[in-house]
Amino acid sequence: MGFSLAGPLGVHVSLKIPLHRTVKIPTFSEKRVNFKLTKAEPQPGRFCCCKLDYVEFEERTSPNEVKQEIEQCYELIHRIGRGVVYLGSSRMGPNHPHYTQALELGREVATLLDCASWSGAGPGLMDAATKGALQAGKPVGGLKIGKEAGEWVATAFHPYLPSETYLTCRFFSARKHGLVDAAVRSSSSDRTAVIALPGGIGTLDEVFEILALIQLERIGSLLPVPFLLMNYDSFYSKLLDFLDDCKDWGTLSDGEVASLWKVCDSNSEALAYLADFYDLSHGDQG
């Protein structure tokens, strides 16, 4: 069934939807809205604005779609193996000094822990950590999202990883489930970690979600997972100052955040912490 709406400013909008759908039209105070009902063929997932201008969009038609994507993430992780999960900016490219540091860290950590490396399989620092792990000759997996802030925008394909080593997710919630699961330790022999490289809104979103899960003992309660915040060139220092201020406001306890992660100013500090956490030497390759 189709709806034709005429607004007070002369705007004409036509909506074509499947017959089994219900459309709710909001009321407007002190404004006239005239509409007429006309029959139309079902056009799933489309709306028409100003005659023939169609705009396509994707929608989640069932919660099962999210569940199925989470299961696909779990299957990929089971096949490649849990390991170190890298969070970081997609905008800091090969010319940025943090890219070089992240690449070296990815290589050294993969060698030290002898485990798989995981990331969002995007550009920037995620790409640096991926290349570092590949240089170490260790397994690499990725949970990609269709749109990334940087190059490789709106593409489902990774430029060099084999297709069987990464999954392109439609839903951020499924991707987050996968990134968390990739770091969870199921036995004392598992060597995993979460390493937060410098980043923006997306990175901070993931950082604080995982930090909250550790705080609430939803992950790492039986087998702790090391969480490292890479404070290259004091990148996160103002954030750490803010968290200190939270103690004065009473929203955090003294030492609460410090007990959840390890702030590292350099790669050598991160490697030393992981070696001590897993009782390894720097030359130990598993």
C-alpha positions as CSV (number, residue, x, y, z in Angstrom):
1,M,0.0,0.0,0.0
2,G,1.3,3.5,-0.8
3,F,0.9,6.7,1.2
4,S,1.0,10.2,-0.4
5,L,1.6,13.0,2.1
6,A,1.2,16.7,1.3
7,G,2.8,19.1,3.8
8,P,2.1,22.8,4.4
9,L,5.3,23.9,2.5
10,G,4.4,22.1,-0.7
11,V,6.6,19.0,0.1
12,H,5.4,15.8,-1.5
13,V,6.5,12.5,-0.2
14,S,5.4,9.0,-1.3
15,L,6.1,5.9,0.7
16,K,5.9,2.5,-0.7
17,I,6.0,-0.4,1.7
18,P,4.9,-4.1,1.9
19,L,1.3,-4.6,2.6
20,H,2.1,-6.5,5.8
21,R,3.9,-3.6,7.3
22,T,2.4,-1.0,9.6
23,V,3.3,2.7,9.3
24,K,2.7,5.1,12.1
25,I,2.2,8.7,11.1
26,P,3.0,11.3,13.8
27,T,0.5,14.1,14.5
28,F,1.6,17.7,14.0
29,S,0.1,20.3,16.3
30,E,-1.6,23.2,14.4
31,K,-0.5,21.9,11.0
32,R,-2.5,20.2,8.3
33,V,-1.4,17.0,6.8
34,N,-3.4,15.6,3.9
35,F,-2.9,12.1,2.8
36,K,-4.5,9.7,0.4
37,L,-4.1,5.9,0.2
38,T,-3.2,4.4,-3.2
39,K,-2.3,0.8,-4.0
40,A,1.2,0.1,-4.9
41,E,3.4,-3.0,-5.4
42,P,5.5,-3.9,-2.3
43,Q,8.9,-2.3,-2.4
44,P,10.9,-3.8,0.5
45,G,13.6,-1.7,2.0
46,R,12.9,1.4,-0.2
47,F,11.3,4.7,0.2
48,C,10.4,7.3,-2.5
49,C,10.9,11.0,-2.0
50,C,9.7,13.5,-4.6
51,K,8.4,11.2,-7.3
52,L,11.0,8.8,-8.6
53,D,14.0,9.6,-6.3
54,Y,14.6,6.3,-4.5
55,V,17.1,5.8,-1.7
56,E,18.1,2.3,-0.7
57,F,18.8,1.3,2.9
58,E,19.5,-1.9,4.8
59,E,17.5,-2.8,7.9
60,R,17.6,-5.5,10.4
61,T,14.5,-7.5,9.8
62,S,15.1,-10.0,12.6
63,P,17.2,-10.3,15.8
64,N,18.3,-13.7,14.4
65,E,20.5,-11.8,11.8
66,V,22.6,-10.4,14.6
67,K,22.7,-13.7,16.4
68,Q,23.9,-15.5,13.2
69,E,26.6,-12.9,12.7
70,I,27.9,-13.4,16.2
71,E,28.0,-17.1,15.7
72,Q,30.0,-16.5,12.5
73,C,32.5,-14.4,14.5
74,Y,32.8,-17.2,17.1
75,E,33.4,-19.8,14.4
76,L,36.2,-17.8,12.9
77,I,37.8,-17.3,16.3
78,H,37.6,-21.0,17.0
79,R,39.3,-21.8,13.7
80,I,42.1,-19.3,14.0
81,G,42.5,-19.2,17.8
82,R,42.3,-16.6,20.5
83,G,45.1,-14.2,21.0
84,V,45.9,-10.5,21.3
85,V,43.2,-8.0,20.3
86,Y,44.3,-4.6,19.0
87,L,42.1,-1.5,19.1
88,G,43.3,1.6,17.4
89,S,42.8,4.5,15.0
90,S,42.0,3.8,11.3
91,R,43.3,7.3,10.4
92,M,47.0,7.1,11.4
93,G,48.6,5.9,8.2
94,P,52.1,4.6,7.4
95,N,53.5,8.2,7.6
96,H,52.5,8.6,11.2
97,P,55.1,7.7,13.9
98,H,52.5,5.7,15.8
99,Y,52.0,3.5,12.8
100,T,55.7,2.4,13.0
101,Q,55.5,1.8,16.7
102,A,52.3,-0.2,16.3
103,L,53.8,-2.4,13.6
104,E,56.8,-3.1,15.7
105,L,54.6,-3.9,18.7
106,G,52.5,-6.3,16.7
107,R,55.5,-8.2,15.5
108,E,57.2,-8.4,19.0
109,V,54.0,-9.3,20.9
110,A,53.1,-12.1,18.4
111,T,56.7,-13.5,18.7
112,L,56.7,-13.2,22.5
113,L,53.2,-14.8,23.2
114,D,53.2,-17.1,20.1
115,C,49.5,-16.5,19.5
116,A,47.1,-15.1,17.0
117,S,46.6,-11.4,16.5
118,W,43.2,-9.8,16.0
119,S,42.0,-6.4,15.0
120,G,39.1,-4.7,13.3
121,A,40.9,-5.4,10.0
122,G,40.8,-1.8,9.0
123,P,43.4,0.7,7.9
124,G,45.7,2.8,10.1
125,L,47.0,1.3,13.3
126,M,44.9,-1.8,12.9
127,D,46.7,-2.4,9.6
128,A,50.1,-1.8,11.4
129,A,49.5,-4.4,14.0
130,T,48.3,-6.8,11.4
131,K,51.4,-6.4,9.3
132,G,53.6,-6.7,12.3
133,A,52.0,-10.1,13.3
134,L,52.3,-11.3,9.7
135,Q,56.0,-10.4,9.7
136,A,56.4,-12.6,12.9
137,G,54.8,-15.5,10.9
138,K,51.9,-15.8,13.3
139,P,48.2,-16.3,12.6
140,V,46.1,-13.2,12.0
141,G,42.4,-12.7,12.1
142,G,40.1,-9.8,11.6
143,L,36.5,-8.7,12.3
144,K,35.9,-5.9,9.7
145,I,33.1,-3.5,9.5
146,G,31.7,-2.3,6.2
147,K,32.4,1.4,6.8
148,E,35.6,2.6,8.4
149,A,36.8,6.2,9.0
150,G,39.6,6.3,6.5
151,E,40.6,4.5,3.4
152,W,38.9,1.2,2.5
153,V,35.6,2.9,3.1
154,A,32.4,1.0,2.5
155,T,34.1,-2.1,1.2
156,A,33.6,-5.7,2.4
157,F,37.0,-6.8,1.2
158,H,40.5,-6.5,2.8
159,P,43.3,-5.6,0.4
160,Y,45.7,-8.4,1.3
161,L,44.3,-10.8,4.0
162,P,43.0,-14.1,2.7
163,S,39.2,-14.1,2.8
164,E,39.1,-17.1,5.1
165,T,40.9,-15.1,7.9
166,Y,38.5,-12.3,8.3
167,L,34.8,-11.6,8.5
168,T,33.0,-8.4,7.4
169,C,30.3,-7.6,9.9
170,R,27.1,-5.7,9.2
171,F,26.5,-5.1,12.9
172,F,28.8,-3.3,15.3
173,S,27.3,-5.4,18.2
174,A,28.4,-8.6,16.5
175,R,31.8,-7.3,15.8
176,K,32.3,-6.2,19.5
177,H,31.1,-9.7,20.7
178,G,33.8,-11.2,18.5
179,L,36.6,-8.9,19.5
180,V,35.8,-9.6,23.2
181,D,35.6,-13.4,22.6
182,A,39.0,-13.4,20.8
183,A,40.7,-12.1,24.0
184,V,38.9,-14.3,26.6
185,R,41.2,-17.0,28.1
186,S,39.5,-20.5,28.3
187,S,42.6,-22.2,29.9
188,S,45.7,-21.2,31.8
189,S,47.8,-22.0,28.7
190,D,46.0,-19.3,26.6
191,R,48.1,-16.2,26.1
192,T,45.8,-13.3,25.2
193,A,45.6,-9.6,25.7
194,V,43.8,-6.4,24.8
195,I,46.1,-3.7,23.5
196,A,44.6,-0.2,23.0
197,L,46.6,1.9,20.6
198,P,45.9,5.6,20.1
199,G,42.5,6.2,18.5
200,G,39.3,8.3,18.3
201,I,35.6,7.8,19.0
202,G,35.4,4.2,17.8
203,T,38.6,3.1,19.7
204,L,37.4,4.8,22.9
205,D,34.0,3.1,22.5
206,E,35.7,-0.3,22.4
207,V,38.2,0.6,25.1
208,F,35.6,1.6,27.7
209,E,33.2,-1.3,26.8
210,I,36.0,-3.8,27.5
211,L,37.1,-1.9,30.6
212,A,33.6,-2.1,32.0
213,L,33.4,-5.8,31.3
214,I,36.7,-6.3,33.2
215,Q,35.5,-4.1,36.0
216,L,32.3,-6.0,36.4
217,E,34.1,-9.3,36.1
218,R,32.2,-10.4,33.0
219,I,35.6,-11.3,31.5
220,G,38.9,-12.2,33.2
221,S,37.3,-13.1,36.5
222,L,38.8,-16.6,36.5
223,L,41.7,-16.2,34.1
224,P,42.7,-12.5,34.0
225,V,43.3,-10.9,30.6
226,P,46.0,-8.2,30.5
227,F,44.7,-4.9,29.2
228,L,47.4,-2.5,27.9
229,L,46.8,1.2,27.1
230,M,49.6,2.4,24.8
231,N,50.2,6.0,25.8
232,Y,52.5,6.9,22.9
233,D,53.8,10.5,23.2
234,S,51.3,11.1,26.1
235,F,48.4,10.5,23.7
236,Y,46.0,9.4,26.5
237,S,47.5,11.6,29.3
238,K,44.5,14.0,29.3
239,L,42.1,11.1,29.4
240,L,44.0,9.7,32.4
241,D,43.8,13.2,34.1
242,F,40.0,13.1,33.5
243,L,39.7,9.7,35.2
244,D,41.7,11.0,38.1
245,D,39.3,13.9,38.4
246,C,36.4,11.4,38.5
247,K,37.8,10.3,41.9
248,D,37.3,13.8,43.3
249,W,33.7,13.7,42.0
250,G,33.1,10.3,43.7
251,T,32.4,8.4,40.5
252,L,35.5,6.3,40.8
253,S,37.4,4.9,43.7
254,D,41.1,5.5,44.3
255,G,43.1,3.0,42.2
256,E,40.0,1.5,40.7
257,V,41.0,2.2,37.0
258,A,44.7,1.5,37.6
259,S,43.8,-2.0,38.7
260,L,42.0,-2.8,35.4
261,W,44.8,-2.0,32.9
262,K,48.4,-1.2,32.5
263,V,49.4,2.2,31.0
264,C,52.5,1.8,28.8
265,D,54.5,4.7,27.4
266,S,56.6,2.5,25.1
267,N,56.7,-0.9,23.4
268,S,59.5,-2.1,25.6
269,E,57.4,-1.4,28.7
270,A,54.5,-3.3,27.2
271,L,56.6,-6.3,26.3
272,A,58.2,-6.4,29.8
273,Y,54.7,-6.3,31.3
274,L,53.4,-9.2,29.1
275,A,56.5,-11.2,29.7
276,D,56.1,-10.8,33.5
277,F,52.3,-11.5,33.3
278,Y,52.9,-14.8,31.5
279,D,56.2,-15.6,33.2
280,L,58.1,-15.5,29.9
281,S,61.5,-14.1,28.9
282,H,61.8,-11.7,26.0
283,G,63.5,-14.4,23.9
284,D,60.8,-17.0,24.6
285,Q,58.8,-17.8,21.5
286,G,56.5,-20.3,23.1
